[in-house]
Amino acid sequence: MPGAAVISPASPVLVIGECVADIVRTDGAPDRVHPGGSPANLAYGLARLGRPAVLLTELGQDANGRLIREHLESAGVVVRAAEVARTPSAVVRLDGQGRAQYTFDIGWTLPPAEPEAAPGAVHLGSIGAVTEPGAASVLALVERWRGRAQVSYDPNVRPALMGERAEAVRRVERCVALSDLVKASDEDLAWLYPGESAEAVAERWLALGPSVVAITLGADGAFALTAEGERVRAAAVPVPVADTVGAGDAFMAALLHARAAGTDLSGCLTRAVTAAALTVSRPGANPPTAAELSAALERRSAAC
C-alpha cells in the first residue's frame, strides 16, 4: 500500500489544490458568485465537520480572492496561498435538474510553503493535480509525505482542462498509485475510460496500490472496494436538488472524516452519501456541519 500512517480525527489534513470563484448562471436569474474549487471545497467540508485543515493554494488580491479566503477561514481552514494577478474563476451553468457544467478561467501554481507540523493526511485532486506548472510541485510534495501521512485523491475530471485523454489517464493513474484512498464519480470514469464499467475501473485502480476506491453514482448512491476484498454499497438519500455543485467534495470530506474516526466502510459510505445529499439540497458548495450531518443520519436511521 502507498502509505502506512495511522491517523486520528484530530490530525490535520494538508489539502493541495485550487480555489475557484464559481459564477453560477441560471436562465432567468442573476449571476451568483460562490467560493469553489474542489480542493477548497474539501478543506471547507472537513473543517465544518471538525477536522483541522490546511489549504495550499493560490488566490488573487481581488474581491473574489477575499470572498474565498473569508469563506474558508470562517470554518477554521488555515489558508496558505500564493498571490496571483486574479483569482481563478469558473462559469457554472445549471440545467433543469441542477446539474452543473463548467467553463474555466484558471492557471495553477503552488506556493513554496509547507505546514509547520507534519500533516496526518494529505489530499490532492482536480485541476491542481494535473495542470502545470503546479502539478509537478503537487506530486513532489505528496511523494515527500507519502508513508508518513495518508494520501487521498479525487480526480474531479474537468474535460475542458484535461488535455489529450491518454495523457490525462496517465496523470490520473500516477496520482492513484500515490494514494491510499481514491474517490471518483461515474462521470469522471466515463470520460477517462469510455465504455468501461465503473466496477472494472475501480478494480484496475485498486491494482495500482490504493487501500480503498470509492465511486459515486449520483442518484444511485455509491460503492467502495478495498484491497482486502470488501465490497460495500450505499443508497442515495432522495432530496429536492438545488444544484450539484460541491456534492462530490462533501462526500469526500465526510468519507475521510469517518475513516479517520475508525468507522467501518459501510458507515463511512452512509455518512458520505448523506453529506452529499445535504449539499445538493441547497445552492452552491455548502457542505454540512457535524451537527447537521448527525441530525440527517438520525433521520435516515429512523426512516429505515
C-alpha positions as CSV (number, residue, x, y, z in Angstrom):
1,M,0.0,0.0,0.0
2,P,1.2,3.5,-0.7
3,G,1.2,4.7,2.9
4,A,1.3,3.2,6.4
5,A,0.5,6.2,8.5
6,V,-2.2,5.9,11.2
7,I,-4.3,9.0,11.6
8,S,-6.9,10.3,14.0
9,P,-9.8,12.8,13.6
10,A,-7.6,15.4,15.3
11,S,-4.7,15.1,12.8
12,P,-4.5,18.0,10.4
13,V,-5.2,17.4,6.7
14,L,-3.0,19.1,4.2
15,V,-5.2,19.8,1.2
16,I,-3.3,20.9,-2.0
17,G,-5.1,22.5,-4.9
18,E,-7.1,25.3,-6.5
19,C,-9.6,27.8,-5.2
20,V,-12.1,29.0,-7.8
21,A,-14.8,31.6,-7.8
22,D,-17.9,29.8,-9.1
23,I,-20.1,32.2,-11.1
24,V,-23.4,30.4,-11.2
25,R,-25.7,31.2,-14.1
26,T,-29.3,30.0,-14.4
27,D,-31.7,31.1,-17.1
28,G,-33.9,34.0,-15.9
29,A,-31.9,34.6,-12.7
30,P,-29.0,37.0,-11.9
31,D,-25.5,35.6,-11.6
32,R,-24.4,34.3,-8.2
33,V,-20.8,34.0,-7.1
34,H,-19.9,31.2,-4.7
35,P,-16.5,30.2,-3.3
36,G,-15.4,27.0,-5.1
37,G,-12.7,24.8,-6.3
38,S,-12.8,21.1,-5.4
39,P,-9.8,21.1,-3.0
40,A,-11.0,24.3,-1.4
41,N,-14.5,22.8,-1.0
42,L,-13.0,19.7,0.6
43,A,-10.9,21.7,3.1
44,Y,-14.0,23.7,4.0
45,G,-16.1,20.5,4.3
46,L,-13.5,18.9,6.6
47,A,-13.3,22.0,8.8
48,R,-17.1,22.1,9.1
49,L,-17.0,18.5,10.3
50,G,-14.4,19.5,12.9
51,R,-11.3,18.2,11.2
52,P,-8.3,20.6,11.1
53,A,-7.4,21.5,7.5
54,V,-4.6,23.5,5.9
55,L,-5.0,24.5,2.2
56,L,-2.1,25.2,0.0
57,T,-3.4,27.1,-3.0
58,E,-3.3,30.4,-5.0
59,L,-5.5,33.4,-4.6
60,G,-5.8,36.8,-6.3
61,Q,-5.8,40.0,-4.2
62,D,-9.2,40.8,-5.6
63,A,-12.8,40.7,-4.5
64,N,-13.2,37.0,-5.4
65,G,-10.0,36.1,-3.5
66,R,-11.2,38.0,-0.4
67,L,-14.5,36.2,-0.6
68,I,-13.0,32.8,-0.8
69,R,-10.4,33.4,1.9
70,E,-13.0,34.8,4.3
71,H,-15.3,31.8,3.5
72,L,-12.6,29.3,4.2
73,E,-11.3,31.0,7.3
74,S,-14.8,31.3,8.7
75,A,-14.8,27.5,9.1
76,G,-11.3,27.4,10.5
77,V,-9.3,26.4,7.4
78,V,-5.7,27.7,7.5
79,V,-5.1,29.2,4.1
80,R,-1.5,29.3,2.7
81,A,-1.8,31.0,-0.7
82,A,0.5,32.1,-3.5
83,E,-0.5,35.6,-4.8
84,V,-1.7,35.7,-8.4
85,A,-3.0,38.5,-10.5
86,R,-6.6,37.4,-10.3
87,T,-8.5,34.6,-8.6
88,P,-9.3,31.7,-10.9
89,S,-13.0,31.6,-11.9
90,A,-15.5,29.2,-13.5
91,V,-18.8,30.0,-15.1
92,V,-21.2,27.3,-13.8
93,R,-24.3,26.7,-15.9
94,L,-27.1,24.7,-14.3
95,D,-29.5,22.6,-16.3
96,G,-33.1,21.9,-15.4
97,Q,-32.0,19.2,-12.9
98,G,-29.5,21.4,-11.2
99,R,-26.5,19.6,-12.8
100,A,-23.5,21.8,-13.3
101,Q,-21.4,22.4,-16.4
102,Y,-18.2,24.4,-16.0
103,T,-16.2,26.8,-18.2
104,F,-12.9,27.8,-16.6
105,D,-10.5,30.7,-16.5
106,I,-7.7,29.3,-14.5
107,G,-3.9,28.9,-14.1
108,W,-2.2,27.0,-11.4
109,T,0.9,27.4,-9.3
110,L,1.8,26.2,-5.8
111,P,3.1,28.4,-3.0
112,P,6.6,27.4,-1.8
113,A,5.4,26.6,1.7
114,E,4.8,23.5,3.9
115,P,2.8,23.1,7.1
116,E,4.5,23.9,10.3
117,A,3.6,20.5,11.7
118,A,3.6,17.1,9.9
119,P,0.1,16.5,8.5
120,G,-1.8,13.4,9.4
121,A,-3.2,13.2,5.9
122,V,-2.6,14.8,2.5
123,H,-5.3,15.3,-0.1
124,L,-4.8,16.2,-3.8
125,G,-7.2,16.5,-6.6
126,S,-8.9,18.1,-9.5
127,I,-7.1,20.7,-11.6
128,G,-4.2,21.2,-9.3
129,A,-3.0,17.6,-9.6
130,V,-2.9,17.6,-13.4
131,T,-2.3,21.2,-14.6
132,E,1.2,22.5,-15.0
133,P,3.2,24.2,-13.8
134,G,1.8,23.5,-10.4
135,A,1.1,19.7,-10.8
136,A,4.7,18.7,-10.7
137,S,5.1,20.6,-7.4
138,V,2.0,19.0,-6.0
139,L,3.2,15.5,-6.8
140,A,6.7,16.2,-5.4
141,L,5.1,17.4,-2.1
142,V,2.9,14.3,-1.9
143,E,5.8,12.0,-2.6
144,R,7.7,13.7,0.3
145,W,4.9,13.0,2.7
146,R,3.9,9.6,1.4
147,G,4.3,6.9,4.0
148,R,4.2,9.4,6.9
149,A,0.7,10.7,6.1
150,Q,-2.3,9.0,4.5
151,V,-2.8,10.3,0.9
152,S,-6.2,10.7,-0.7
153,Y,-7.1,11.7,-4.2
154,D,-10.2,12.9,-6.2
155,P,-9.6,13.4,-9.9
156,N,-12.8,15.5,-10.2
157,V,-12.4,15.5,-14.0
158,R,-12.8,18.8,-15.9
159,P,-12.7,17.7,-19.6
160,A,-12.0,21.2,-20.9
161,L,-8.8,21.3,-18.8
162,M,-7.6,17.7,-19.0
163,G,-5.9,17.9,-22.4
164,E,-5.5,14.8,-24.5
165,R,-7.3,11.8,-23.0
166,A,-4.4,9.3,-22.9
167,E,-2.1,11.8,-21.2
168,A,-4.9,12.7,-18.7
169,V,-5.3,9.0,-17.9
170,R,-1.6,8.7,-17.3
171,R,-1.5,11.6,-15.0
172,V,-4.6,10.4,-13.1
173,E,-3.2,6.9,-12.7
174,R,0.0,8.3,-11.3
175,C,-1.9,10.1,-8.6
176,V,-4.0,7.0,-7.9
177,A,-0.8,5.0,-7.4
178,L,0.4,7.5,-4.9
179,S,-2.8,7.3,-2.8
180,D,-4.2,5.3,0.0
181,L,-7.8,6.3,-0.7
182,V,-9.3,7.4,-4.1
183,K,-12.7,8.7,-4.8
184,A,-14.2,9.4,-8.2
185,S,-17.6,9.8,-9.8
186,D,-19.1,7.6,-12.5
187,E,-19.0,10.7,-14.8
188,D,-15.2,11.0,-14.2
189,L,-14.7,7.4,-15.2
190,A,-16.9,7.7,-18.2
191,W,-14.7,10.4,-19.6
192,L,-11.4,8.8,-18.6
193,Y,-12.3,5.2,-19.7
194,P,-15.2,5.4,-22.3
195,G,-17.2,2.2,-22.4
196,E,-15.7,0.6,-19.3
197,S,-17.8,-0.1,-16.2
198,A,-17.2,1.8,-13.0
199,E,-16.6,-1.5,-11.2
200,A,-13.9,-2.6,-13.7
201,V,-12.1,0.8,-13.4
202,A,-12.3,0.6,-9.6
203,E,-10.7,-2.9,-9.7
204,R,-8.0,-1.5,-12.0
205,W,-7.2,1.3,-9.7
206,L,-7.0,-1.0,-6.7
207,A,-4.4,-2.9,-8.5
208,L,-2.3,0.3,-8.7
209,G,-2.0,0.3,-4.9
210,P,-4.7,2.2,-3.0
211,S,-6.4,0.6,0.0
212,V,-9.8,1.9,-0.8
213,V,-11.5,3.1,-4.0
214,A,-14.9,4.8,-3.7
215,I,-17.1,5.6,-6.7
216,T,-20.2,7.9,-6.5
217,L,-23.1,7.1,-8.8
218,G,-25.4,10.2,-8.4
219,A,-28.9,9.2,-7.7
220,D,-27.8,5.6,-7.4
221,G,-25.6,6.2,-4.4
222,A,-22.1,5.0,-4.2
223,F,-19.9,1.9,-3.8
224,A,-16.5,1.2,-2.4
225,L,-13.9,-1.6,-2.9
226,T,-10.9,-2.4,-0.7
227,A,-7.7,-4.2,-1.3
228,E,-8.7,-6.8,1.2
229,G,-11.7,-7.7,-0.9
230,E,-14.5,-5.8,0.9
231,R,-17.4,-4.6,-1.3
232,V,-19.9,-2.1,0.0
233,R,-22.8,-0.1,-1.5
234,A,-24.8,2.8,-0.1
235,A,-28.1,4.1,-1.4
236,A,-28.5,7.8,-2.1
237,V,-30.7,9.9,0.1
238,P,-33.6,11.3,-2.0
239,V,-33.8,15.1,-1.7
240,P,-35.0,18.0,-3.8
241,V,-31.9,19.1,-5.8
242,A,-31.0,22.8,-5.7
243,D,-27.8,22.1,-7.6
244,T,-25.0,19.5,-7.6
245,V,-22.1,22.0,-7.0
246,G,-19.7,20.6,-4.4
247,A,-21.6,17.3,-3.8
248,G,-18.6,15.2,-4.5
249,D,-16.4,17.3,-2.3
250,A,-18.9,17.0,0.6
251,F,-19.0,13.2,0.0
252,M,-15.2,13.0,0.2
253,A,-14.9,15.2,3.3
254,A,-17.4,13.0,5.2
255,L,-15.7,9.8,3.9
256,L,-12.2,10.9,5.1
257,H,-13.5,12.2,8.4
258,A,-15.4,9.0,9.1
259,R,-12.4,6.8,8.1
260,A,-10.2,8.7,10.5
261,A,-12.7,8.1,13.3
262,G,-12.5,4.4,12.7
263,T,-15.9,4.0,11.2
264,D,-16.4,0.8,9.2
265,L,-16.6,1.2,5.4
266,S,-20.4,0.8,5.3
267,G,-20.8,3.5,7.9
268,C,-18.3,5.7,6.0
269,L,-20.3,5.4,2.8
270,T,-23.6,6.1,4.6
271,R,-22.2,9.3,6.1
272,A,-20.7,10.3,2.8
273,V,-23.9,9.9,0.7
274,T,-25.8,11.7,3.4
275,A,-23.4,14.7,3.4
276,A,-23.7,14.8,-0.4
277,A,-27.5,14.9,-0.2
278,L,-27.5,17.8,2.3
279,T,-25.2,19.7,-0.1
280,V,-27.3,19.2,-3.2
281,S,-30.4,20.3,-1.3
282,R,-29.1,23.9,-1.1
283,P,-27.3,26.2,-3.5
284,G,-23.6,26.2,-4.0
285,A,-20.8,24.2,-2.4
286,N,-22.4,24.3,1.1
287,P,-21.4,21.1,2.9
288,P,-22.9,20.2,6.3
289,T,-21.6,20.9,9.7
290,A,-21.1,18.0,12.1
291,A,-24.4,18.8,13.8
292,E,-26.3,18.9,10.5
293,L,-24.8,15.6,9.4
294,S,-25.6,13.9,12.7
295,A,-29.2,15.1,12.6
296,A,-29.6,13.8,9.0
297,L,-28.1,10.5,9.9
298,E,-30.6,10.2,12.8
299,R,-33.4,10.9,10.4
300,R,-32.2,8.4,8.0
301,S,-31.9,5.7,10.7
302,A,-35.4,6.5,12.0
303,A,-36.8,6.1,8.5
304,C,-35.3,2.7,8.0
